[in-house]
Amino acid sequence: MFNVYIIFSESFDRFYVGMSSNVKNRLKEHNSKSVKSTKAFVPWKLIHIEKFETRIEARKREKYLKTAAGRKWRKINLGM
């Protein structure tokens, strides 16, 4: 099982979209500053998860959520 997740940093009003098979562990990595792209914006909180059977499906959804259309989807469906 693969998960696409969206985390949010309230302190910096920033979002991050990622993919992981263990979201709980991955969120700990983000908050422990061990992820280069997110360490400057700690703390992060999990705001959305989608589950997929295959890595290919998850990667396709992750890529979509990182586009302008995906940001629009997030604004409409998550209110952010």
HTML snippet that shows the backbone in 3Dmol.js (N, CA, C, O; Angstrom):
<script src="https://3Dmol.org/build/3Dmol-min.js"></script>
<div id="view" style="width:600px;height:400px;position:relative"></div>
<script>
const pdb = `
ATOM      1  N   MET A   1       0.851  -1.188   0.000  1.00  0.00           N
ATOM      2  CA  MET A   1       0.000   0.000   0.000  1.00  0.00           C
ATOM      3  C   MET A   1       0.892   1.246   0.000  1.00  0.00           C
ATOM      4  O   MET A   1       1.840   1.349   0.778  1.00  0.00           O
ATOM      5  N   PHE A   2       0.571   2.168  -0.873  1.00  0.00           N
ATOM      6  CA  PHE A   2       1.309   3.429  -0.964  1.00  0.00           C
ATOM      7  C   PHE A   2       0.359   4.584  -0.674  1.00  0.00           C
ATOM      8  O   PHE A   2      -0.819   4.542  -1.030  1.00  0.00           O
ATOM      9  N   ASN A   3       0.884   5.605  -0.029  1.00  0.00           N
ATOM     10  CA  ASN A   3       0.082   6.751   0.368  1.00  0.00           C
ATOM     11  C   ASN A   3       0.651   8.028  -0.217  1.00  0.00           C
ATOM     12  O   ASN A   3       1.865   8.228  -0.257  1.00  0.00           O
ATOM     13  N   VAL A   4      -0.247   8.888  -0.671  1.00  0.00           N
ATOM     14  CA  VAL A   4       0.128  10.245  -1.049  1.00  0.00           C
ATOM     15  C   VAL A   4      -0.389  11.119   0.089  1.00  0.00           C
ATOM     16  O   VAL A   4      -1.535  10.982   0.517  1.00  0.00           O
ATOM     17  N   TYR A   5       0.451  12.004   0.567  1.00  0.00           N
ATOM     18  CA  TYR A   5       0.069  12.812   1.714  1.00  0.00           C
ATOM     19  C   TYR A   5       0.351  14.285   1.452  1.00  0.00           C
ATOM     20  O   TYR A   5       1.205  14.645   0.643  1.00  0.00           O
ATOM     21  N   ILE A   6      -0.389  15.116   2.157  1.00  0.00           N
ATOM     22  CA  ILE A   6      -0.162  16.561   2.120  1.00  0.00           C
ATOM     23  C   ILE A   6       0.065  16.997   3.556  1.00  0.00           C
ATOM     24  O   ILE A   6      -0.737  16.706   4.443  1.00  0.00           O
ATOM     25  N   ILE A   7       1.175  17.701   3.774  1.00  0.00           N
ATOM     26  CA  ILE A   7       1.452  18.263   5.091  1.00  0.00           C
ATOM     27  C   ILE A   7       1.477  19.785   4.972  1.00  0.00           C
ATOM     28  O   ILE A   7       1.699  20.343   3.897  1.00  0.00           O
ATOM     29  N   PHE A   8       1.244  20.428   6.095  1.00  0.00           N
ATOM     30  CA  PHE A   8       1.129  21.882   6.112  1.00  0.00           C
ATOM     31  C   PHE A   8       1.934  22.451   7.270  1.00  0.00           C
ATOM     32  O   PHE A   8       1.905  21.926   8.383  1.00  0.00           O
ATOM     33  N   SER A   9       2.656  23.536   6.989  1.00  0.00           N
ATOM     34  CA  SER A   9       3.384  24.257   8.028  1.00  0.00           C
ATOM     35  C   SER A   9       2.626  25.554   8.306  1.00  0.00           C
ATOM     36  O   SER A   9       2.654  26.482   7.498  1.00  0.00           O
ATOM     37  N   GLU A  10       1.955  25.610   9.444  1.00  0.00           N
ATOM     38  CA  GLU A  10       1.200  26.808   9.801  1.00  0.00           C
ATOM     39  C   GLU A  10       2.122  28.009  10.001  1.00  0.00           C
ATOM     40  O   GLU A  10       1.769  29.134   9.649  1.00  0.00           O
ATOM     41  N   SER A  11       3.289  27.767  10.560  1.00  0.00           N
ATOM     42  CA  SER A  11       4.235  28.846  10.833  1.00  0.00           C
ATOM     43  C   SER A  11       4.667  29.584   9.570  1.00  0.00           C
ATOM     44  O   SER A  11       4.932  30.786   9.606  1.00  0.00           O
ATOM     45  N   PHE A  12       4.737  28.862   8.459  1.00  0.00           N
ATOM     46  CA  PHE A  12       5.216  29.447   7.216  1.00  0.00           C
ATOM     47  C   PHE A  12       4.176  29.433   6.100  1.00  0.00           C
ATOM     48  O   PHE A  12       4.469  29.851   4.980  1.00  0.00           O
ATOM     49  N   ASP A  13       2.959  28.955   6.393  1.00  0.00           N
ATOM     50  CA  ASP A  13       1.865  28.888   5.418  1.00  0.00           C
ATOM     51  C   ASP A  13       2.315  28.175   4.139  1.00  0.00           C
ATOM     52  O   ASP A  13       2.124  28.676   3.031  1.00  0.00           O
ATOM     53  N   ARG A  14       2.924  26.982   4.321  1.00  0.00           N
ATOM     54  CA  ARG A  14       3.449  26.213   3.189  1.00  0.00           C
ATOM     55  C   ARG A  14       2.907  24.791   3.209  1.00  0.00           C
ATOM     56  O   ARG A  14       2.641  24.220   4.267  1.00  0.00           O
ATOM     57  N   PHE A  15       2.750  24.231   2.004  1.00  0.00           N
ATOM     58  CA  PHE A  15       2.310  22.861   1.834  1.00  0.00           C
ATOM     59  C   PHE A  15       3.438  22.031   1.253  1.00  0.00           C
ATOM     60  O   PHE A  15       4.342  22.555   0.602  1.00  0.00           O
ATOM     61  N   TYR A  16       3.375  20.727   1.496  1.00  0.00           N
ATOM     62  CA  TYR A  16       4.300  19.789   0.882  1.00  0.00           C
ATOM     63  C   TYR A  16       3.508  18.543   0.527  1.00  0.00           C
ATOM     64  O   TYR A  16       2.755  18.022   1.349  1.00  0.00           O
ATOM     65  N   VAL A  17       3.679  18.068  -0.697  1.00  0.00           N
ATOM     66  CA  VAL A  17       3.021  16.853  -1.159  1.00  0.00           C
ATOM     67  C   VAL A  17       4.085  15.776  -1.302  1.00  0.00           C
ATOM     68  O   VAL A  17       5.131  16.008  -1.909  1.00  0.00           O
ATOM     69  N   GLY A  18       3.823  14.606  -0.748  1.00  0.00           N
ATOM     70  CA  GLY A  18       4.787  13.520  -0.830  1.00  0.00           C
ATOM     71  C   GLY A  18       4.116  12.170  -0.921  1.00  0.00           C
ATOM     72  O   GLY A  18       2.890  12.063  -0.883  1.00  0.00           O
ATOM     73  N   MET A  19       4.939  11.133  -1.043  1.00  0.00           N
ATOM     74  CA  MET A  19       4.451   9.771  -1.163  1.00  0.00           C
ATOM     75  C   MET A  19       5.277   8.886  -0.251  1.00  0.00           C
ATOM     76  O   MET A  19       6.496   9.036  -0.175  1.00  0.00           O
ATOM     77  N   SER A  20       4.620   7.961   0.446  1.00  0.00           N
ATOM     78  CA  SER A  20       5.327   7.066   1.355  1.00  0.00           C
ATOM     79  C   SER A  20       4.459   5.855   1.657  1.00  0.00           C
ATOM     80  O   SER A  20       3.232   5.922   1.574  1.00  0.00           O
ATOM     81  N   SER A  21       5.096   4.757   2.005  1.00  0.00           N
ATOM     82  CA  SER A  21       4.334   3.587   2.446  1.00  0.00           C
ATOM     83  C   SER A  21       4.087   3.649   3.956  1.00  0.00           C
ATOM     84  O   SER A  21       3.260   2.902   4.479  1.00  0.00           O
ATOM     85  N   ASN A  22       4.796   4.531   4.652  1.00  0.00           N
ATOM     86  CA  ASN A  22       4.625   4.710   6.093  1.00  0.00           C
ATOM     87  C   ASN A  22       4.573   6.211   6.395  1.00  0.00           C
ATOM     88  O   ASN A  22       5.599   6.833   6.673  1.00  0.00           O
ATOM     89  N   VAL A  23       3.398   6.770   6.339  1.00  0.00           N
ATOM     90  CA  VAL A  23       3.234   8.218   6.485  1.00  0.00           C
ATOM     91  C   VAL A  23       3.597   8.690   7.891  1.00  0.00           C
ATOM     92  O   VAL A  23       4.185   9.760   8.050  1.00  0.00           O
ATOM     93  N   LYS A  24       3.260   7.919   8.891  1.00  0.00           N
ATOM     94  CA  LYS A  24       3.565   8.318  10.272  1.00  0.00           C
ATOM     95  C   LYS A  24       5.072   8.502  10.452  1.00  0.00           C
ATOM     96  O   LYS A  24       5.512   9.501  11.022  1.00  0.00           O
ATOM     97  N   ASN A  25       5.856   7.549   9.972  1.00  0.00           N
ATOM     98  CA  ASN A  25       7.316   7.634  10.061  1.00  0.00           C
ATOM     99  C   ASN A  25       7.855   8.791   9.212  1.00  0.00           C
ATOM    100  O   ASN A  25       8.777   9.498   9.616  1.00  0.00           O
ATOM    101  N   ARG A  26       7.265   8.965   8.037  1.00  0.00           N
ATOM    102  CA  ARG A  26       7.723  10.026   7.140  1.00  0.00           C
ATOM    103  C   ARG A  26       7.469  11.405   7.762  1.00  0.00           C
ATOM    104  O   ARG A  26       8.309  12.296   7.641  1.00  0.00           O
ATOM    105  N   LEU A  27       6.333  11.588   8.419  1.00  0.00           N
ATOM    106  CA  LEU A  27       6.040  12.853   9.083  1.00  0.00           C
ATOM    107  C   LEU A  27       7.062  13.123  10.190  1.00  0.00           C
ATOM    108  O   LEU A  27       7.485  14.263  10.376  1.00  0.00           O
ATOM    109  N   LYS A  28       7.456  12.088  10.919  1.00  0.00           N
ATOM    110  CA  LYS A  28       8.498  12.245  11.944  1.00  0.00           C
ATOM    111  C   LYS A  28       9.803  12.718  11.309  1.00  0.00           C
ATOM    112  O   LYS A  28      10.499  13.566  11.869  1.00  0.00           O
ATOM    113  N   GLU A  29      10.136  12.165  10.129  1.00  0.00           N
ATOM    114  CA  GLU A  29      11.350  12.584   9.427  1.00  0.00           C
ATOM    115  C   GLU A  29      11.273  14.061   9.034  1.00  0.00           C
ATOM    116  O   GLU A  29      12.245  14.800   9.192  1.00  0.00           O
ATOM    117  N   HIS A  30      10.123  14.484   8.524  1.00  0.00           N
ATOM    118  CA  HIS A  30       9.946  15.890   8.157  1.00  0.00           C
ATOM    119  C   HIS A  30      10.129  16.791   9.381  1.00  0.00           C
ATOM    120  O   HIS A  30      10.810  17.814   9.301  1.00  0.00           O
ATOM    121  N   ASN A  31       9.534  16.420  10.496  1.00  0.00           N
ATOM    122  CA  ASN A  31       9.589  17.256  11.699  1.00  0.00           C
ATOM    123  C   ASN A  31      10.919  17.174  12.441  1.00  0.00           C
ATOM    124  O   ASN A  31      11.199  18.020  13.291  1.00  0.00           O
ATOM    125  N   SER A  32      11.735  16.184  12.140  1.00  0.00           N
ATOM    126  CA  SER A  32      13.049  16.090  12.783  1.00  0.00           C
ATOM    127  C   SER A  32      14.133  16.766  11.941  1.00  0.00           C
ATOM    128  O   SER A  32      15.323  16.656  12.237  1.00  0.00           O
ATOM    129  N   LYS A  33      13.712  17.455  10.906  1.00  0.00           N
ATOM    130  CA  LYS A  33      14.599  18.218  10.019  1.00  0.00           C
ATOM    131  C   LYS A  33      15.582  17.346   9.244  1.00  0.00           C
ATOM    132  O   LYS A  33      16.663  17.807   8.877  1.00  0.00           O
ATOM    133  N   SER A  34      15.216  16.088   8.994  1.00  0.00           N
ATOM    134  CA  SER A  34      16.101  15.213   8.231  1.00  0.00           C
ATOM    135  C   SER A  34      15.764  15.182   6.736  1.00  0.00           C
ATOM    136  O   SER A  34      16.403  14.465   5.966  1.00  0.00           O
ATOM    137  N   VAL A  35      14.752  15.968   6.330  1.00  0.00           N
ATOM    138  CA  VAL A  35      14.388  16.078   4.915  1.00  0.00           C
ATOM    139  C   VAL A  35      14.792  17.470   4.446  1.00  0.00           C
ATOM    140  O   VAL A  35      14.260  18.473   4.920  1.00  0.00           O
ATOM    141  N   LYS A  36      15.730  17.521   3.518  1.00  0.00           N
ATOM    142  CA  LYS A  36      16.322  18.788   3.097  1.00  0.00           C
ATOM    143  C   LYS A  36      15.280  19.810   2.628  1.00  0.00           C
ATOM    144  O   LYS A  36      15.367  20.989   2.971  1.00  0.00           O
ATOM    145  N   SER A  37      14.303  19.358   1.848  1.00  0.00           N
ATOM    146  CA  SER A  37      13.350  20.304   1.273  1.00  0.00           C
ATOM    147  C   SER A  37      12.326  20.853   2.265  1.00  0.00           C
ATOM    148  O   SER A  37      11.652  21.838   1.964  1.00  0.00           O
ATOM    149  N   THR A  38      12.198  20.240   3.434  1.00  0.00           N
ATOM    150  CA  THR A  38      11.192  20.703   4.393  1.00  0.00           C
ATOM    151  C   THR A  38      11.757  21.159   5.738  1.00  0.00           C
ATOM    152  O   THR A  38      11.013  21.674   6.573  1.00  0.00           O
ATOM    153  N   LYS A  39      13.051  20.980   5.960  1.00  0.00           N
ATOM    154  CA  LYS A  39      13.603  21.243   7.299  1.00  0.00           C
ATOM    155  C   LYS A  39      13.503  22.702   7.742  1.00  0.00           C
ATOM    156  O   LYS A  39      13.482  22.972   8.943  1.00  0.00           O
ATOM    157  N   ALA A  40      13.442  23.633   6.818  1.00  0.00           N
ATOM    158  CA  ALA A  40      13.373  25.052   7.180  1.00  0.00           C
ATOM    159  C   ALA A  40      11.978  25.487   7.620  1.00  0.00           C
ATOM    160  O   ALA A  40      11.802  26.601   8.113  1.00  0.00           O
ATOM    161  N   PHE A  41      10.990  24.615   7.444  1.00  0.00           N
ATOM    162  CA  PHE A  41       9.603  25.017   7.683  1.00  0.00           C
ATOM    163  C   PHE A  41       8.914  24.211   8.786  1.00  0.00           C
ATOM    164  O   PHE A  41       7.686  24.151   8.831  1.00  0.00           O
ATOM    165  N   VAL A  42       9.680  23.606   9.656  1.00  0.00           N
ATOM    166  CA  VAL A  42       9.152  22.826  10.779  1.00  0.00           C
ATOM    167  C   VAL A  42       8.390  23.743  11.717  1.00  0.00           C
ATOM    168  O   VAL A  42       8.833  24.879  11.891  1.00  0.00           O
ATOM    169  N   PRO A  43       7.299  23.360  12.330  1.00  0.00           N
ATOM    170  CA  PRO A  43       6.695  22.030  12.363  1.00  0.00           C
ATOM    171  C   PRO A  43       5.674  21.823  11.242  1.00  0.00           C
ATOM    172  O   PRO A  43       5.091  22.771  10.717  1.00  0.00           O
ATOM    173  N   TRP A  44       5.481  20.548  10.898  1.00  0.00           N
ATOM    174  CA  TRP A  44       4.521  20.145   9.874  1.00  0.00           C
ATOM    175  C   TRP A  44       3.388  19.364  10.528  1.00  0.00           C
ATOM    176  O   TRP A  44       3.594  18.658  11.515  1.00  0.00           O
ATOM    177  N   LYS A  45       2.185  19.498   9.962  1.00  0.00           N
ATOM    178  CA  LYS A  45       1.078  18.652  10.420  1.00  0.00           C
ATOM    179  C   LYS A  45       0.436  18.011   9.201  1.00  0.00           C
ATOM    180  O   LYS A  45       0.354  18.615   8.131  1.00  0.00           O
ATOM    181  N   LEU A  46      -0.009  16.796   9.380  1.00  0.00           N
ATOM    182  CA  LEU A  46      -0.639  16.026   8.314  1.00  0.00           C
ATOM    183  C   LEU A  46      -2.058  16.530   8.107  1.00  0.00           C
ATOM    184  O   LEU A  46      -2.830  16.620   9.062  1.00  0.00           O
ATOM    185  N   ILE A  47      -2.413  16.862   6.856  1.00  0.00           N
ATOM    186  CA  ILE A  47      -3.769  17.352   6.605  1.00  0.00           C
ATOM    187  C   ILE A  47      -4.567  16.485   5.636  1.00  0.00           C
ATOM    188  O   ILE A  47      -5.788  16.614   5.553  1.00  0.00           O
ATOM    189  N   HIS A  48      -3.879  15.592   4.894  1.00  0.00           N
ATOM    190  CA  HIS A  48      -4.607  14.772   3.915  1.00  0.00           C
ATOM    191  C   HIS A  48      -3.792  13.541   3.539  1.00  0.00           C
ATOM    192  O   HIS A  48      -2.575  13.623   3.374  1.00  0.00           O
ATOM    193  N   ILE A  49      -4.478  12.381   3.403  1.00  0.00           N
ATOM    194  CA  ILE A  49      -3.847  11.140   2.949  1.00  0.00           C
ATOM    195  C   ILE A  49      -4.767  10.469   1.934  1.00  0.00           C
ATOM    196  O   ILE A  49      -5.985  10.436   2.113  1.00  0.00           O
ATOM    197  N   GLU A  50      -4.178   9.936   0.871  1.00  0.00           N
ATOM    198  CA  GLU A  50      -4.892   9.104  -0.097  1.00  0.00           C
ATOM    199  C   GLU A  50      -4.114   7.807  -0.237  1.00  0.00           C
ATOM    200  O   GLU A  50      -2.886   7.825  -0.323  1.00  0.00           O
ATOM    201  N   LYS A  51      -4.825   6.667  -0.261  1.00  0.00           N
ATOM    202  CA  LYS A  51      -4.186   5.352  -0.333  1.00  0.00           C
ATOM    203  C   LYS A  51      -4.315   4.770  -1.740  1.00  0.00           C
ATOM    204  O   LYS A  51      -5.344   4.921  -2.399  1.00  0.00           O
ATOM    205  N   PHE A  52      -3.243   4.099  -2.188  1.00  0.00           N
ATOM    206  CA  PHE A  52      -3.206   3.489  -3.517  1.00  0.00           C
ATOM    207  C   PHE A  52      -2.602   2.098  -3.427  1.00  0.00           C
ATOM    208  O   PHE A  52      -1.752   1.832  -2.577  1.00  0.00           O
ATOM    209  N   GLU A  53      -3.045   1.220  -4.306  1.00  0.00           N
ATOM    210  CA  GLU A  53      -2.546  -0.152  -4.337  1.00  0.00           C
ATOM    211  C   GLU A  53      -1.131  -0.237  -4.898  1.00  0.00           C
ATOM    212  O   GLU A  53      -0.325  -1.040  -4.430  1.00  0.00           O
ATOM    213  N   THR A  54      -0.827   0.587  -5.901  1.00  0.00           N
ATOM    214  CA  THR A  54       0.483   0.492  -6.534  1.00  0.00           C
ATOM    215  C   THR A  54       1.257   1.803  -6.412  1.00  0.00           C
ATOM    216  O   THR A  54       0.682   2.878  -6.243  1.00  0.00           O
ATOM    217  N   ARG A  55       2.572   1.675  -6.503  1.00  0.00           N
ATOM    218  CA  ARG A  55       3.459   2.834  -6.461  1.00  0.00           C
ATOM    219  C   ARG A  55       3.215   3.734  -7.675  1.00  0.00           C
ATOM    220  O   ARG A  55       3.300   4.958  -7.567  1.00  0.00           O
ATOM    221  N   ILE A  56       2.920   3.144  -8.806  1.00  0.00           N
ATOM    222  CA  ILE A  56       2.683   3.907 -10.033  1.00  0.00           C
ATOM    223  C   ILE A  56       1.459   4.808  -9.892  1.00  0.00           C
ATOM    224  O   ILE A  56       1.497   5.977 -10.277  1.00  0.00           O
ATOM    225  N   GLU A  57       0.365   4.260  -9.335  1.00  0.00           N
ATOM    226  CA  GLU A  57      -0.847   5.065  -9.112  1.00  0.00           C
ATOM    227  C   GLU A  57      -0.566   6.213  -8.145  1.00  0.00           C
ATOM    228  O   GLU A  57      -0.997   7.344  -8.370  1.00  0.00           O
ATOM    229  N   ALA A  58       0.156   5.917  -7.075  1.00  0.00           N
ATOM    230  CA  ALA A  58       0.470   6.930  -6.065  1.00  0.00           C
ATOM    231  C   ALA A  58       1.342   8.027  -6.668  1.00  0.00           C
ATOM    232  O   ALA A  58       1.106   9.211  -6.427  1.00  0.00           O
ATOM    233  N   ARG A  59       2.334   7.644  -7.440  1.00  0.00           N
ATOM    234  CA  ARG A  59       3.234   8.630  -8.045  1.00  0.00           C
ATOM    235  C   ARG A  59       2.481   9.531  -9.015  1.00  0.00           C
ATOM    236  O   ARG A  59       2.741  10.732  -9.084  1.00  0.00           O
ATOM    237  N   LYS A  60       1.550   8.950  -9.762  1.00  0.00           N
ATOM    238  CA  LYS A  60       0.749   9.742 -10.703  1.00  0.00           C
ATOM    239  C   LYS A  60      -0.079  10.795  -9.947  1.00  0.00           C
ATOM    240  O   LYS A  60      -0.160  11.948 -10.370  1.00  0.00           O
ATOM    241  N   ARG A  61      -0.677  10.394  -8.852  1.00  0.00           N
ATOM    242  CA  ARG A  61      -1.484  11.326  -8.051  1.00  0.00           C
ATOM    243  C   ARG A  61      -0.605  12.393  -7.381  1.00  0.00           C
ATOM    244  O   ARG A  61      -0.988  13.561  -7.314  1.00  0.00           O
ATOM    245  N   GLU A  62       0.570  11.987  -6.889  1.00  0.00           N
ATOM    246  CA  GLU A  62       1.490  12.939  -6.276  1.00  0.00           C
ATOM    247  C   GLU A  62       1.902  14.004  -7.296  1.00  0.00           C
ATOM    248  O   GLU A  62       1.904  15.196  -6.988  1.00  0.00           O
ATOM    249  N   LYS A  63       2.246  13.574  -8.494  1.00  0.00           N
ATOM    250  CA  LYS A  63       2.646  14.520  -9.538  1.00  0.00           C
ATOM    251  C   LYS A  63       1.508  15.482  -9.863  1.00  0.00           C
ATOM    252  O   LYS A  63       1.737  16.676 -10.058  1.00  0.00           O
ATOM    253  N   TYR A  64       0.263  14.955  -9.923  1.00  0.00           N
ATOM    254  CA  TYR A  64      -0.894  15.813 -10.199  1.00  0.00           C
ATOM    255  C   TYR A  64      -1.052  16.867  -9.109  1.00  0.00           C
ATOM    256  O   TYR A  64      -1.259  18.043  -9.408  1.00  0.00           O
ATOM    257  N   LEU A  65      -0.957  16.455  -7.854  1.00  0.00           N
ATOM    258  CA  LEU A  65      -1.173  17.389  -6.746  1.00  0.00           C
ATOM    259  C   LEU A  65      -0.107  18.486  -6.681  1.00  0.00           C
ATOM    260  O   LEU A  65      -0.308  19.513  -6.033  1.00  0.00           O
ATOM    261  N   LYS A  66       1.024  18.269  -7.352  1.00  0.00           N
ATOM    262  CA  LYS A  66       2.086  19.266  -7.385  1.00  0.00           C
ATOM    263  C   LYS A  66       1.934  20.251  -8.540  1.00  0.00           C
ATOM    264  O   LYS A  66       2.732  21.180  -8.662  1.00  0.00           O
ATOM    265  N   THR A  67       0.922  20.064  -9.390  1.00  0.00           N
ATOM    266  CA  THR A  67       0.682  20.971 -10.512  1.00  0.00           C
ATOM    267  C   THR A  67      -0.255  22.095 -10.080  1.00  0.00           C
ATOM    268  O   THR A  67      -0.794  22.080  -8.973  1.00  0.00           O
ATOM    269  N   ALA A  68      -0.441  23.063 -10.966  1.00  0.00           N
ATOM    270  CA  ALA A  68      -1.384  24.160 -10.697  1.00  0.00           C
ATOM    271  C   ALA A  68      -2.798  23.610 -10.526  1.00  0.00           C
ATOM    272  O   ALA A  68      -3.542  24.071  -9.660  1.00  0.00           O
ATOM    273  N   ALA A  69      -3.172  22.631 -11.341  1.00  0.00           N
ATOM    274  CA  ALA A  69      -4.500  22.028 -11.222  1.00  0.00           C
ATOM    275  C   ALA A  69      -4.658  21.320  -9.877  1.00  0.00           C
ATOM    276  O   ALA A  69      -5.731  21.353  -9.276  1.00  0.00           O
ATOM    277  N   GLY A  70      -3.589  20.684  -9.410  1.00  0.00           N
ATOM    278  CA  GLY A  70      -3.618  20.022  -8.111  1.00  0.00           C
ATOM    279  C   GLY A  70      -3.741  21.002  -6.960  1.00  0.00           C
ATOM    280  O   GLY A  70      -4.433  20.733  -5.978  1.00  0.00           O
ATOM    281  N   ARG A  71      -3.079  22.123  -7.080  1.00  0.00           N
ATOM    282  CA  ARG A  71      -3.207  23.168  -6.048  1.00  0.00           C
ATOM    283  C   ARG A  71      -4.636  23.712  -6.021  1.00  0.00           C
ATOM    284  O   ARG A  71      -5.177  24.013  -4.957  1.00  0.00           O
ATOM    285  N   LYS A  72      -5.238  23.834  -7.202  1.00  0.00           N
ATOM    286  CA  LYS A  72      -6.632  24.287  -7.282  1.00  0.00           C
ATOM    287  C   LYS A  72      -7.548  23.250  -6.643  1.00  0.00           C
ATOM    288  O   LYS A  72      -8.473  23.615  -5.917  1.00  0.00           O
ATOM    289  N   TRP A  73      -7.307  21.949  -6.901  1.00  0.00           N
ATOM    290  CA  TRP A  73      -8.091  20.876  -6.303  1.00  0.00           C
ATOM    291  C   TRP A  73      -7.993  20.957  -4.782  1.00  0.00           C
ATOM    292  O   TRP A  73      -8.992  20.829  -4.074  1.00  0.00           O
ATOM    293  N   ARG A  74      -6.763  21.174  -4.290  1.00  0.00           N
ATOM    294  CA  ARG A  74      -6.549  21.265  -2.841  1.00  0.00           C
ATOM    295  C   ARG A  74      -7.338  22.422  -2.248  1.00  0.00           C
ATOM    296  O   ARG A  74      -7.942  22.285  -1.185  1.00  0.00           O
ATOM    297  N   LYS A  75      -7.334  23.547  -2.926  1.00  0.00           N
ATOM    298  CA  LYS A  75      -8.047  24.725  -2.423  1.00  0.00           C
ATOM    299  C   LYS A  75      -9.555  24.460  -2.368  1.00  0.00           C
ATOM    300  O   LYS A  75     -10.216  24.827  -1.396  1.00  0.00           O
ATOM    301  N   ILE A  76     -10.092  23.827  -3.403  1.00  0.00           N
ATOM    302  CA  ILE A  76     -11.534  23.550  -3.459  1.00  0.00           C
ATOM    303  C   ILE A  76     -11.930  22.462  -2.457  1.00  0.00           C
ATOM    304  O   ILE A  76     -12.910  22.622  -1.729  1.00  0.00           O
ATOM    305  N   ASN A  77     -11.186  21.366  -2.414  1.00  0.00           N
ATOM    306  CA  ASN A  77     -11.584  20.209  -1.624  1.00  0.00           C
ATOM    307  C   ASN A  77     -11.092  20.189  -0.184  1.00  0.00           C
ATOM    308  O   ASN A  77     -11.711  19.566   0.678  1.00  0.00           O
ATOM    309  N   LEU A  78      -9.996  20.859   0.075  1.00  0.00           N
ATOM    310  CA  LEU A  78      -9.472  20.886   1.445  1.00  0.00           C
ATOM    311  C   LEU A  78      -9.628  22.246   2.098  1.00  0.00           C
ATOM    312  O   LEU A  78      -9.339  22.405   3.284  1.00  0.00           O
ATOM    313  N   GLY A  79     -10.082  23.225   1.332  1.00  0.00           N
ATOM    314  CA  GLY A  79     -10.274  24.564   1.879  1.00  0.00           C
ATOM    315  C   GLY A  79      -8.972  25.266   2.202  1.00  0.00           C
ATOM    316  O   GLY A  79      -8.927  26.149   3.059  1.00  0.00           O
ATOM    317  N   MET A  80      -7.903  24.867   1.506  1.00  0.00           N
ATOM    318  CA  MET A  80      -6.591  25.466   1.796  1.00  0.00           C
ATOM    319  C   MET A  80      -5.898  25.847   0.528  1.00  0.00           C
ATOM    320  O   MET A  80      -4.782  26.366   0.567  1.00  0.00           O
TER     321      MET A  80
END
`;
const viewer = $3Dmol.createViewer("view");
viewer.addModel(pdb, "pdb");
viewer.setStyle({}, {cartoon: {color: "spectrum"}});
viewer.zoomTo();
viewer.render();
</script>
